[in-house]
Amino acid sequence: MSASSLRSFEYLEQLPGTTFRRLYKQPSTALAIFRRMLPHLAKSFVMAMLYLSRPLQTADLESWVRPDSKREREKCLALLSRLHIVTAVSEPGHAQTLTLTDPFATSLRQALTGGGNHQSFGVPCDTPDKHHVDINYLDSFARSQWEGILHYMVGTSGVGMQANGEGPNQGVKKLLEIGGLVEMKHRKPEITQAGFSFLLQEVNAQVWTLMLFYLENAESLNMDTVEVLAFLFTLGSLELGQDYSRTTLTATQDKMLDDLRDYGIIYQRKPTSRRFYPTRLATTLTSDAGALRSVGAGFDNALRSNDGKGFIVIETNYRIYAYTSSPLQMAVLGLFTHLLTRFPNMVSGRVTRASIQKAINTGITSEQIISYLQTHAHPQMRRQTPVLPPTVVDQIRLWQIEGERMKATVGFLFKEFVSQAEYEGPCRYAEEIGVLVWKNDTKRMFFVTRHEQIASYLRSRLRKGEKT
């Protein structure tokens, strides 16, 4: 699962069942979640059950999967359950069965076969636009808006998306601050650890990150979160270069257009226009995240060099040479490098203890810095193995270790089991489904990253014990 899928899945997972029922009434939402959130095995399960006239027995489904893939099967079924796509029914004296929930099944069938007057996939304008814009213009507009946000985050002065040089508007700045991507210090934005992680993501994941922050604060703006989320899924199904009517939008979705224009997700010639164009940032919301990395696709990651190749050379003496003329690239590099010289198409500097610890003090980790250097390494460096000099990598880690001795993992501790047999069952199950982090057989304790499946396992075992 890609980073953007994982981030959006974590948000969806927290929603109640009533919210899912409202979401799944829209065929575009059902199709988007099917395409975007589900791994291939889970998609196979859904398609196998989509046109069945009766529930599917769990034993039949298990026969489709090899015995050595039990972990993958359980993960997929758990994911489908958490997304309220599949429900399991257990009746006394009968085998457990699985069935697709409604309206998900109905909406997905409608999305695949067409028909209906739901208008879930947008309504194209039936009159020609006197001020029609082409795809190149939409890409240019989206790039300008999005790079303006990134420039603001890294503190590049004088570069923004507004003509007055003020950068993003106050709504965008506030969202970046609420999301913890920047902190205001002495009235200036300073990037955080989460912000640097944000910069390392591809564009599609960045868009989803900001849109989920937007969703989490929708209620404070008197907006219906279900309609907001449904509209984002709708945008992902629209056609790039086609203009769509805003007359069929709800009040919440109509209000969203002003905000989405600030992020470069949609284009309108003016706020009162009765039509809008989705940009590539919108049409790839529910497609493969890698699409935006391709230069051929027309909109690559703003953190990549213009020719799509790496641009950083780092030597064993900690000197760095970056072959770029992009102010954004230089600003990102300056977050953890002491820059010394700038030429028309190159900057040079040095990685020092002070520059690394300055970055660490703002929340950027050594692993993030190493990941950035490796991701953007010059093709000449990629010919060697390892790509980065080991002495530089080790020293960057050591500079962070000077101030940090522990690593925290968020999770749940299970303990106080009555017997060894009671302990071994759930512990073994946790290891099988891949959520076990640590265990102590002597003290009958284990630590997991997720608890829902373990709790379900314990409840099912308790029910079996009561029957016997």
GUGULO-310775 format. One record per residue (C-alpha): x, y, z; residue number from 1. Coordinates in steps of 0.2 Angstrom, whole numbers, always signed. Example, Ala and Ser with C-alpha at 12.3 -4.5 7.8 and 13.67 -1.06 7.14 Angstrom:
REM GUGULO-310775
@x:+62, y:-22, z:+39, num:1 $
@x:+68, y:-5, z:+36, num:2 $
REM end
This chain:
REM GUGULO-310775
@x:+0, y:+0, z:+0, num:1 $
@x:+7, y:+17, z:-5, num:2 $
@x:+10, y:+31, z:+8, num:3 $
@x:-5, y:+41, z:+2, num:4 $
@x:-16, y:+25, z:+2, num:5 $
@x:-10, y:+21, z:+20, num:6 $
@x:-13, y:+39, z:+26, num:7 $
@x:-31, y:+40, z:+19, num:8 $
@x:-35, y:+22, z:+25, num:9 $
@x:-30, y:+27, z:+43, num:10 $
@x:-42, y:+41, z:+42, num:11 $
@x:-56, y:+30, z:+35, num:12 $
@x:-53, y:+17, z:+48, num:13 $
@x:-58, y:+29, z:+62, num:14 $
@x:-75, y:+33, z:+54, num:15 $
@x:-91, y:+25, z:+61, num:16 $
@x:-102, y:+13, z:+51, num:17 $
@x:-116, y:+26, z:+48, num:18 $
@x:-103, y:+37, z:+39, num:19 $
@x:-98, y:+23, z:+27, num:20 $
@x:-116, y:+19, z:+23, num:21 $
@x:-118, y:+37, z:+17, num:22 $
@x:-101, y:+37, z:+8, num:23 $
@x:-105, y:+21, z:-1, num:24 $
@x:-121, y:+28, z:-8, num:25 $
@x:-110, y:+37, z:-21, num:26 $
@x:-104, y:+25, z:-35, num:27 $
@x:-88, y:+36, z:-37, num:28 $
@x:-84, y:+33, z:-18, num:29 $
@x:-86, y:+14, z:-19, num:30 $
@x:-75, y:+13, z:-35, num:31 $
@x:-62, y:+25, z:-28, num:32 $
@x:-60, y:+15, z:-12, num:33 $
@x:-60, y:-2, z:-22, num:34 $
@x:-46, y:+5, z:-33, num:35 $
@x:-36, y:+15, z:-21, num:36 $
@x:-37, y:+6, z:-4, num:37 $
@x:-37, y:-12, z:-7, num:38 $
@x:-23, y:-24, z:-11, num:39 $
@x:-25, y:-36, z:-26, num:40 $
@x:-30, y:-51, z:-15, num:41 $
@x:-44, y:-40, z:-7, num:42 $
@x:-50, y:-35, z:-24, num:43 $
@x:-51, y:-53, z:-29, num:44 $
@x:-62, y:-57, z:-14, num:45 $
@x:-73, y:-42, z:-18, num:46 $
@x:-75, y:-46, z:-36, num:47 $
@x:-78, y:-65, z:-32, num:48 $
@x:-93, y:-60, z:-21, num:49 $
@x:-100, y:-45, z:-31, num:50 $
@x:-112, y:-55, z:-41, num:51 $
@x:-115, y:-70, z:-30, num:52 $
@x:-134, y:-73, z:-26, num:53 $
@x:-130, y:-80, z:-8, num:54 $
@x:-117, y:-77, z:+5, num:55 $
@x:-100, y:-85, z:+3, num:56 $
@x:-94, y:-98, z:+15, num:57 $
@x:-78, y:-94, z:+24, num:58 $
@x:-71, y:-112, z:+20, num:59 $
@x:-74, y:-109, z:+2, num:60 $
@x:-64, y:-93, z:+2, num:61 $
@x:-50, y:-101, z:+12, num:62 $
@x:-48, y:-114, z:-2, num:63 $
@x:-44, y:-100, z:-14, num:64 $
@x:-28, y:-95, z:-5, num:65 $
@x:-13, y:-106, z:-2, num:66 $
@x:-10, y:-112, z:+16, num:67 $
@x:+7, y:-102, z:+17, num:68 $
@x:-3, y:-86, z:+13, num:69 $
@x:-14, y:-87, z:+28, num:70 $
@x:-7, y:-70, z:+35, num:71 $
@x:-11, y:-61, z:+18, num:72 $
@x:-28, y:-68, z:+18, num:73 $
@x:-32, y:-63, z:+36, num:74 $
@x:-25, y:-45, z:+33, num:75 $
@x:-36, y:-43, z:+18, num:76 $
@x:-52, y:-49, z:+27, num:77 $
@x:-48, y:-38, z:+42, num:78 $
@x:-45, y:-23, z:+30, num:79 $
@x:-62, y:-26, z:+21, num:80 $
@x:-70, y:-28, z:+38, num:81 $
@x:-63, y:-11, z:+45, num:82 $
@x:-69, y:-3, z:+29, num:83 $
@x:-86, y:-10, z:+31, num:84 $
@x:-85, y:-18, z:+14, num:85 $
@x:-87, y:-36, z:+20, num:86 $
@x:-97, y:-43, z:+35, num:87 $
@x:-95, y:-60, z:+43, num:88 $
@x:-111, y:-69, z:+49, num:89 $
@x:-110, y:-83, z:+61, num:90 $
@x:-126, y:-93, z:+66, num:91 $
@x:-127, y:-108, z:+78, num:92 $
@x:-126, y:-124, z:+69, num:93 $
@x:-121, y:-116, z:+52, num:94 $
@x:-104, y:-112, z:+44, num:95 $
@x:-98, y:-94, z:+45, num:96 $
@x:-102, y:-84, z:+29, num:97 $
@x:-96, y:-68, z:+21, num:98 $
@x:-106, y:-55, z:+11, num:99 $
@x:-103, y:-38, z:+4, num:100 $
@x:-112, y:-24, z:+13, num:101 $
@x:-125, y:-14, z:+5, num:102 $
@x:-125, y:+0, z:-2, num:103 $
@x:-106, y:-4, z:-6, num:104 $
@x:-110, y:-19, z:-17, num:105 $
@x:-124, y:-9, z:-26, num:106 $
@x:-114, y:+6, z:-29, num:107 $
@x:-99, y:-4, z:-36, num:108 $
@x:-110, y:-13, z:-48, num:109 $
@x:-117, y:+3, z:-54, num:110 $
@x:-100, y:+11, z:-56, num:111 $
@x:-94, y:-4, z:-66, num:112 $
@x:-109, y:-6, z:-77, num:113 $
@x:-115, y:+12, z:-78, num:114 $
@x:-132, y:+19, z:-78, num:115 $
@x:-143, y:+29, z:-66, num:116 $
@x:-144, y:+47, z:-63, num:117 $
@x:-133, y:+49, z:-47, num:118 $
@x:-121, y:+62, z:-56, num:119 $
@x:-108, y:+54, z:-44, num:120 $
@x:-95, y:+56, z:-58, num:121 $
@x:-98, y:+75, z:-61, num:122 $
@x:-108, y:+83, z:-74, num:123 $
@x:-98, y:+90, z:-89, num:124 $
@x:-103, y:+107, z:-95, num:125 $
@x:-115, y:+106, z:-111, num:126 $
@x:-109, y:+123, z:-117, num:127 $
@x:-92, y:+128, z:-124, num:128 $
@x:-80, y:+138, z:-113, num:129 $
@x:-76, y:+155, z:-121, num:130 $
@x:-60, y:+155, z:-111, num:131 $
@x:-56, y:+136, z:-113, num:132 $
@x:-39, y:+131, z:-105, num:133 $
@x:-28, y:+116, z:-111, num:134 $
@x:-20, y:+103, z:-101, num:135 $
@x:-3, y:+111, z:-102, num:136 $
@x:-10, y:+127, z:-94, num:137 $
@x:-19, y:+116, z:-80, num:138 $
@x:-2, y:+108, z:-76, num:139 $
@x:+7, y:+125, z:-75, num:140 $
@x:-7, y:+132, z:-64, num:141 $
@x:-6, y:+116, z:-52, num:142 $
@x:+13, y:+116, z:-52, num:143 $
@x:+13, y:+135, z:-47, num:144 $
@x:+1, y:+133, z:-33, num:145 $
@x:+9, y:+118, z:-26, num:146 $
@x:+26, y:+124, z:-27, num:147 $
@x:+21, y:+140, z:-18, num:148 $
@x:+16, y:+129, z:-3, num:149 $
@x:+32, y:+120, z:-3, num:150 $
@x:+42, y:+136, z:-5, num:151 $
@x:+33, y:+143, z:+10, num:152 $
@x:+37, y:+128, z:+21, num:153 $
@x:+55, y:+128, z:+17, num:154 $
@x:+56, y:+147, z:+20, num:155 $
@x:+61, y:+152, z:+3, num:156 $
@x:+58, y:+171, z:+3, num:157 $
@x:+51, y:+180, z:-12, num:158 $
@x:+44, y:+164, z:-20, num:159 $
@x:+26, y:+160, z:-19, num:160 $
@x:+10, y:+158, z:-29, num:161 $
@x:+3, y:+175, z:-27, num:162 $
@x:+8, y:+190, z:-37, num:163 $
@x:+11, y:+200, z:-22, num:164 $
@x:+25, y:+188, z:-16, num:165 $
@x:+16, y:+184, z:+0, num:166 $
@x:+15, y:+165, z:-4, num:167 $
@x:+0, y:+154, z:+0, num:168 $
@x:-16, y:+163, z:+7, num:169 $
@x:-20, y:+163, z:+26, num:170 $
@x:-31, y:+147, z:+24, num:171 $
@x:-17, y:+137, z:+17, num:172 $
@x:-4, y:+143, z:+30, num:173 $
@x:-16, y:+140, z:+44, num:174 $
@x:-19, y:+122, z:+38, num:175 $
@x:+0, y:+119, z:+37, num:176 $
@x:+1, y:+125, z:+55, num:177 $
@x:-13, y:+115, z:+62, num:178 $
@x:-6, y:+99, z:+53, num:179 $
@x:+10, y:+102, z:+62, num:180 $
@x:+20, y:+103, z:+46, num:181 $
@x:+27, y:+121, z:+51, num:182 $
@x:+28, y:+130, z:+67, num:183 $
@x:+28, y:+149, z:+68, num:184 $
@x:+44, y:+156, z:+77, num:185 $
@x:+47, y:+174, z:+78, num:186 $
@x:+33, y:+176, z:+65, num:187 $
@x:+42, y:+165, z:+53, num:188 $
@x:+37, y:+148, z:+47, num:189 $
@x:+49, y:+134, z:+52, num:190 $
@x:+48, y:+117, z:+45, num:191 $
@x:+45, y:+102, z:+58, num:192 $
@x:+50, y:+84, z:+57, num:193 $
@x:+32, y:+80, z:+50, num:194 $
@x:+35, y:+94, z:+37, num:195 $
@x:+51, y:+86, z:+31, num:196 $
@x:+43, y:+69, z:+30, num:197 $
@x:+30, y:+78, z:+20, num:198 $
@x:+43, y:+85, z:+8, num:199 $
@x:+50, y:+67, z:+5, num:200 $
@x:+33, y:+61, z:-1, num:201 $
@x:+28, y:+61, z:-19, num:202 $
@x:+15, y:+74, z:-24, num:203 $
@x:+0, y:+63, z:-23, num:204 $
@x:+4, y:+58, z:-5, num:205 $
@x:+7, y:+76, z:-1, num:206 $
@x:-10, y:+81, z:-8, num:207 $
@x:-19, y:+67, z:+2, num:208 $
@x:-10, y:+73, z:+18, num:209 $
@x:-16, y:+91, z:+16, num:210 $
@x:-34, y:+85, z:+11, num:211 $
@x:-35, y:+74, z:+27, num:212 $
@x:-30, y:+89, z:+38, num:213 $
@x:-44, y:+98, z:+29, num:214 $
@x:-56, y:+85, z:+32, num:215 $
@x:-52, y:+84, z:+51, num:216 $
@x:-56, y:+103, z:+52, num:217 $
@x:-71, y:+103, z:+41, num:218 $
@x:-83, y:+103, z:+55, num:219 $
@x:-75, y:+119, z:+62, num:220 $
@x:-79, y:+127, z:+45, num:221 $
@x:-98, y:+121, z:+46, num:222 $
@x:-95, y:+108, z:+32, num:223 $
@x:-101, y:+91, z:+31, num:224 $
@x:-86, y:+79, z:+32, num:225 $
@x:-95, y:+65, z:+22, num:226 $
@x:-99, y:+77, z:+8, num:227 $
@x:-81, y:+84, z:+8, num:228 $
@x:-73, y:+66, z:+7, num:229 $
@x:-86, y:+61, z:-6, num:230 $
@x:-81, y:+76, z:-17, num:231 $
@x:-63, y:+72, z:-16, num:232 $
@x:-67, y:+54, z:-22, num:233 $
@x:-77, y:+62, z:-36, num:234 $
@x:-63, y:+73, z:-41, num:235 $
@x:-52, y:+58, z:-43, num:236 $
@x:-64, y:+51, z:-56, num:237 $
@x:-65, y:+66, z:-67, num:238 $
@x:-56, y:+68, z:-84, num:239 $
@x:-41, y:+80, z:-85, num:240 $
@x:-45, y:+94, z:-97, num:241 $
@x:-64, y:+93, z:-96, num:242 $
@x:-74, y:+107, z:-88, num:243 $
@x:-88, y:+102, z:-76, num:244 $
@x:-103, y:+112, z:-70, num:245 $
@x:-104, y:+117, z:-52, num:246 $
@x:-123, y:+119, z:-52, num:247 $
@x:-126, y:+101, z:-46, num:248 $
@x:-114, y:+102, z:-31, num:249 $
@x:-120, y:+103, z:-14, num:250 $
@x:-118, y:+119, z:-3, num:251 $
@x:-103, y:+111, z:+5, num:252 $
@x:-95, y:+105, z:-11, num:253 $
@x:-97, y:+122, z:-19, num:254 $
@x:-89, y:+130, z:-4, num:255 $
@x:-74, y:+118, z:-6, num:256 $
@x:-70, y:+125, z:-24, num:257 $
@x:-63, y:+141, z:-17, num:258 $
@x:-51, y:+131, z:-5, num:259 $
@x:-46, y:+118, z:-18, num:260 $
@x:-42, y:+132, z:-30, num:261 $
@x:-29, y:+138, z:-18, num:262 $
@x:-20, y:+121, z:-18, num:263 $
@x:-20, y:+120, z:-37, num:264 $
@x:-32, y:+105, z:-36, num:265 $
@x:-46, y:+113, z:-47, num:266 $
@x:-45, y:+128, z:-58, num:267 $
@x:-58, y:+142, z:-61, num:268 $
@x:-55, y:+158, z:-71, num:269 $
@x:-64, y:+168, z:-57, num:270 $
@x:-73, y:+163, z:-41, num:271 $
@x:-90, y:+166, z:-48, num:272 $
@x:-87, y:+155, z:-63, num:273 $
@x:-101, y:+142, z:-66, num:274 $
@x:-88, y:+129, z:-72, num:275 $
@x:-72, y:+122, z:-65, num:276 $
@x:-58, y:+111, z:-72, num:277 $
@x:-50, y:+97, z:-62, num:278 $
@x:-31, y:+98, z:-63, num:279 $
@x:-19, y:+83, z:-63, num:280 $
@x:-18, y:+85, z:-44, num:281 $
@x:-37, y:+80, z:-43, num:282 $
@x:-38, y:+67, z:-57, num:283 $
@x:-24, y:+57, z:-49, num:284 $
@x:-31, y:+57, z:-31, num:285 $
@x:-38, y:+39, z:-34, num:286 $
@x:-25, y:+33, z:-46, num:287 $
@x:-8, y:+25, z:-45, num:288 $
@x:+3, y:+37, z:-34, num:289 $
@x:+17, y:+34, z:-45, num:290 $
@x:+9, y:+43, z:-60, num:291 $
@x:+14, y:+60, z:-54, num:292 $
@x:+33, y:+55, z:-53, num:293 $
@x:+33, y:+52, z:-72, num:294 $
@x:+40, y:+67, z:-82, num:295 $
@x:+30, y:+60, z:-96, num:296 $
@x:+14, y:+61, z:-86, num:297 $
@x:+17, y:+80, z:-86, num:298 $
@x:+18, y:+84, z:-67, num:299 $
@x:+33, y:+76, z:-58, num:300 $
@x:+37, y:+79, z:-40, num:301 $
@x:+43, y:+97, z:-36, num:302 $
@x:+57, y:+90, z:-26, num:303 $
@x:+65, y:+81, z:-41, num:304 $
@x:+77, y:+90, z:-53, num:305 $
@x:+70, y:+96, z:-69, num:306 $
@x:+76, y:+82, z:-80, num:307 $
@x:+70, y:+69, z:-68, num:308 $
@x:+87, y:+63, z:-62, num:309 $
@x:+97, y:+64, z:-46, num:310 $
@x:+107, y:+79, z:-43, num:311 $
@x:+117, y:+77, z:-27, num:312 $
@x:+135, y:+72, z:-26, num:313 $
@x:+143, y:+69, z:-8, num:314 $
@x:+161, y:+65, z:-5, num:315 $
@x:+169, y:+56, z:+10, num:316 $
@x:+175, y:+73, z:+16, num:317 $
@x:+157, y:+78, z:+19, num:318 $
@x:+157, y:+90, z:+4, num:319 $
@x:+141, y:+91, z:-6, num:320 $
@x:+138, y:+97, z:-24, num:321 $
@x:+120, y:+99, z:-30, num:322 $
@x:+118, y:+102, z:-48, num:323 $
@x:+102, y:+112, z:-48, num:324 $
@x:+96, y:+129, z:-51, num:325 $
@x:+79, y:+127, z:-42, num:326 $
@x:+77, y:+138, z:-27, num:327 $
@x:+66, y:+125, z:-19, num:328 $
@x:+80, y:+112, z:-20, num:329 $
@x:+92, y:+123, z:-13, num:330 $
@x:+81, y:+128, z:+2, num:331 $
@x:+78, y:+110, z:+6, num:332 $
@x:+96, y:+106, z:+5, num:333 $
@x:+100, y:+121, z:+16, num:334 $
@x:+89, y:+113, z:+30, num:335 $
@x:+103, y:+101, z:+34, num:336 $
@x:+119, y:+107, z:+25, num:337 $
@x:+130, y:+122, z:+27, num:338 $
@x:+130, y:+130, z:+10, num:339 $
@x:+146, y:+139, z:+5, num:340 $
@x:+145, y:+143, z:-14, num:341 $
@x:+132, y:+146, z:-27, num:342 $
@x:+134, y:+145, z:-46, num:343 $
@x:+121, y:+147, z:-60, num:344 $
@x:+118, y:+129, z:-60, num:345 $
@x:+126, y:+122, z:-45, num:346 $
@x:+128, y:+125, z:-26, num:347 $
@x:+141, y:+117, z:-15, num:348 $
@x:+142, y:+115, z:+4, num:349 $
@x:+147, y:+104, z:+18, num:350 $
@x:+138, y:+92, z:+30, num:351 $
@x:+143, y:+97, z:+47, num:352 $
@x:+139, y:+92, z:+65, num:353 $
@x:+131, y:+109, z:+68, num:354 $
@x:+121, y:+108, z:+52, num:355 $
@x:+114, y:+91, z:+56, num:356 $
@x:+110, y:+95, z:+74, num:357 $
@x:+102, y:+111, z:+68, num:358 $
@x:+91, y:+100, z:+57, num:359 $
@x:+88, y:+87, z:+71, num:360 $
@x:+83, y:+101, z:+83, num:361 $
@x:+69, y:+106, z:+71, num:362 $
@x:+63, y:+88, z:+71, num:363 $
@x:+71, y:+81, z:+56, num:364 $
@x:+79, y:+64, z:+59, num:365 $
@x:+95, y:+57, z:+52, num:366 $
@x:+86, y:+43, z:+43, num:367 $
@x:+76, y:+56, z:+34, num:368 $
@x:+92, y:+66, z:+29, num:369 $
@x:+100, y:+49, z:+23, num:370 $
@x:+84, y:+45, z:+13, num:371 $
@x:+84, y:+62, z:+5, num:372 $
@x:+102, y:+61, z:-1, num:373 $
@x:+100, y:+43, z:-7, num:374 $
@x:+84, y:+47, z:-17, num:375 $
@x:+92, y:+62, z:-25, num:376 $
@x:+109, y:+55, z:-28, num:377 $
@x:+117, y:+59, z:-44, num:378 $
@x:+118, y:+45, z:-58, num:379 $
@x:+137, y:+45, z:-56, num:380 $
@x:+135, y:+40, z:-38, num:381 $
@x:+122, y:+27, z:-41, num:382 $
@x:+135, y:+17, z:-51, num:383 $
@x:+144, y:+13, z:-34, num:384 $
@x:+138, y:+2, z:-20, num:385 $
@x:+133, y:+8, z:-8, num:386 $
@x:+127, y:+24, z:-16, num:387 $
@x:+132, y:+35, z:-1, num:388 $
@x:+149, y:+34, z:+7, num:389 $
@x:+147, y:+23, z:+23, num:390 $
@x:+158, y:+35, z:+33, num:391 $
@x:+145, y:+50, z:+29, num:392 $
@x:+130, y:+39, z:+33, num:393 $
@x:+137, y:+33, z:+49, num:394 $
@x:+142, y:+50, z:+55, num:395 $
@x:+125, y:+58, z:+52, num:396 $
@x:+118, y:+44, z:+62, num:397 $
@x:+131, y:+46, z:+76, num:398 $
@x:+127, y:+65, z:+77, num:399 $
@x:+109, y:+61, z:+80, num:400 $
@x:+113, y:+48, z:+93, num:401 $
@x:+123, y:+61, z:+103, num:402 $
@x:+106, y:+68, z:+109, num:403 $
@x:+95, y:+52, z:+107, num:404 $
@x:+96, y:+35, z:+115, num:405 $
@x:+78, y:+28, z:+114, num:406 $
@x:+66, y:+25, z:+100, num:407 $
@x:+47, y:+25, z:+104, num:408 $
@x:+34, y:+13, z:+95, num:409 $
@x:+16, y:+17, z:+98, num:410 $
@x:+6, y:+1, z:+102, num:411 $
@x:-3, y:-10, z:+114, num:412 $
@x:+4, y:-21, z:+128, num:413 $
@x:-5, y:-38, z:+132, num:414 $
@x:-1, y:-46, z:+149, num:415 $
@x:-8, y:-55, z:+164, num:416 $
@x:-13, y:-71, z:+155, num:417 $
@x:-19, y:-84, z:+167, num:418 $
@x:-10, y:-99, z:+159, num:419 $
@x:+4, y:-102, z:+146, num:420 $
@x:-9, y:-109, z:+134, num:421 $
@x:-20, y:-94, z:+135, num:422 $
@x:-4, y:-83, z:+131, num:423 $
@x:+3, y:-93, z:+117, num:424 $
@x:-13, y:-93, z:+106, num:425 $
@x:-15, y:-74, z:+104, num:426 $
@x:+4, y:-71, z:+103, num:427 $
@x:+6, y:-84, z:+89, num:428 $
@x:-9, y:-76, z:+80, num:429 $
@x:-1, y:-58, z:+82, num:430 $
@x:+15, y:-65, z:+74, num:431 $
@x:+5, y:-73, z:+60, num:432 $
@x:-4, y:-57, z:+55, num:433 $
@x:+12, y:-46, z:+57, num:434 $
@x:+8, y:-35, z:+71, num:435 $
@x:+19, y:-42, z:+85, num:436 $
@x:+34, y:-31, z:+90, num:437 $
@x:+40, y:-39, z:+106, num:438 $
@x:+36, y:-53, z:+117, num:439 $
@x:+42, y:-61, z:+134, num:440 $
@x:+37, y:-79, z:+135, num:441 $
@x:+43, y:-80, z:+153, num:442 $
@x:+32, y:-65, z:+159, num:443 $
@x:+18, y:-69, z:+147, num:444 $
@x:+18, y:-52, z:+139, num:445 $
@x:+18, y:-46, z:+121, num:446 $
@x:+17, y:-29, z:+112, num:447 $
@x:+8, y:-26, z:+96, num:448 $
@x:+5, y:-11, z:+84, num:449 $
@x:-13, y:-15, z:+82, num:450 $
@x:-26, y:-22, z:+94, num:451 $
@x:-42, y:-24, z:+85, num:452 $
@x:-39, y:-41, z:+77, num:453 $
@x:-31, y:-48, z:+93, num:454 $
@x:-46, y:-42, z:+103, num:455 $
@x:-58, y:-50, z:+90, num:456 $
@x:-47, y:-66, z:+91, num:457 $
@x:-49, y:-67, z:+110, num:458 $
@x:-68, y:-64, z:+109, num:459 $
@x:-70, y:-78, z:+97, num:460 $
@x:-60, y:-90, z:+108, num:461 $
@x:-70, y:-84, z:+123, num:462 $
@x:-86, y:-88, z:+114, num:463 $
@x:-80, y:-105, z:+109, num:464 $
@x:-75, y:-109, z:+127, num:465 $
@x:-93, y:-104, z:+133, num:466 $
@x:-101, y:-116, z:+120, num:467 $
@x:-90, y:-130, z:+126, num:468 $
REM end
